Amino acid sequence: MGAFKPLLPFGAKTVIESCVDNLRAAGVSEIVVVVGHRADELRAHLSGPGLRFALNDDGGSEMGASIARGVERVSGEAAAVLVALADHPAVTPDAIRFLLDTRETTGARAVVPTWQGRGGHPVLVDLSLRDELLRLEESRGLRGLLEAHAGEVLRVEVECPFVARDMDSWDDYRALHAEVFGTEPPPGGSSS
């Protein structure tokens, strides 16, 4: 992408601030941010109650390694974990709350949000699967765990297209920013 996604401007905040704020607004009280590249910048940029950091210092690792580092830092009081991606800053608190409520009412061991049939994030996983989350197959990652427990995975359609939209390119970022805020982001992603 040519830019450090978490610190790109997203409205009046950064991408990572938007993600964290949306989780908090949905009622998530414990948030673990997995850092690696430019970890010190992210630590300096984020703060607040219930926020912790986990380090994945292997920049070439698959997402499963970051999930494991995050799960290691989740408290023993937590019953489930939301695997939320930093390039999904527009997922609404209502969509996140819907996933939490769905797990509470159905008892599903995993809840995957979908938009028009396409799976997305955040994915909610019961921590009875903690050991498996800590040992995700490098090549299969979270998808492998969900396939292994297919009968216990609930896919739910949400009223938020952003669960299935990430920012893998500069064009993705510009289009998402324009859709959410009605304006292009600052040139070059500068926050000033």
C-alpha positions, -999 to +999 in steps of 0.1 A: +000+000+000+030+023+005+017+037+038+014+025+074-023+016+075-030+019+112-020+055+114-037+067+082-063+094+088-099+082+089-121+112+094-109+130+125-091+100+138-066+074+126-076+040+112-065+022+144-083+048+167-115+042+147-112+004+152-105+007+189-133+033+194-158+012+175-150-018+197-153+003+229-186+018+217-199-018+212-192-026+248-159-045+244-141-037+277-108-055+270-089-047+239-055-062+229-038-045+200-012-067+183+018-046+172+049-054+152+062-030+127+064+005+142+052-009+175+065+021+195+045+046+174+013+026+179+019+023+216+025+060+219-006+068+198-032+046+217-042+046+253-072+042+275-089+018+299-088-019+291-062-015+263-032-038+262-006-045+236+009-078+224+040-080+203+044-101+171+080-094+162+080-117+132+070-094+104+069-122+079+045-144+099+009-152+088-021-136+106-024-167+128+008-157+147-007-123+155-039-139+166-020-162+189+000-133+204-032-114+210-050-144+226-020-149+249-027-114+264-065-119+268-074-122+305-088-153+321-121-136+327-128-133+290-153-158+275-147-151+239-124-131+216-132-109+186-106-111+159-109-076+146-086-064+118-069-030+117-079-025+081-117-026+089-121+009+105-157+013+094-173-017+110-200-001+132-204-006+169-240-018+161-226-046+139-201-056+166-228-055+193-250-077+171-222-104+170-218-102+208-256-105+213-258-134+187-232-154+206-250-146+239-284-158+227-273-188+206-242-201+224-224-205+191-187-212+195-179-189+166-199-162+149-189-149+115-205-117+101-215-117+065-225-091+040-245-103+010-232-138+017-195-128+019-178-135+052-160-108+070-146-095+103-146-093+132-150-130+139-161-139+174-146-171+188-154-187+221-124-191+243-131-227+249-111-229+216-082-209+232-057-237+227-066-240+190-063-202+186-028-204+201-018-231+176-034-220+143-019-237+112+003-212+094-012-220+060-048-222+071-050-197+100-084-188+114-101-202+083-088-237+092-101-234+128-136-224+115-136-252+090-126-277+117-156-266+138-180-259+109-210-273+127-204-249+156-199-218+134-228-194+130-227-171+099-249-141+104-259-115+079-252-080+093-264-046+082-229-033+077-211-037+043-178-028+059-174-062+076-164-076+042-143-046+031-107-042+039-080-018+028-054-037+008-046-008-016-045+029-017-076+028-039-094+007-013-085+033+014-096+063-007-129+046-017-137+036+019-129+070+033-150+087+006-180+063+012-179+068+050-171+105+052-181+118+018-146+132+011-113+120-001-086+115+026-058+140+028-033+137+000-007+111+008-026+100+039-012+129+059-031+137+091-021+173+091 
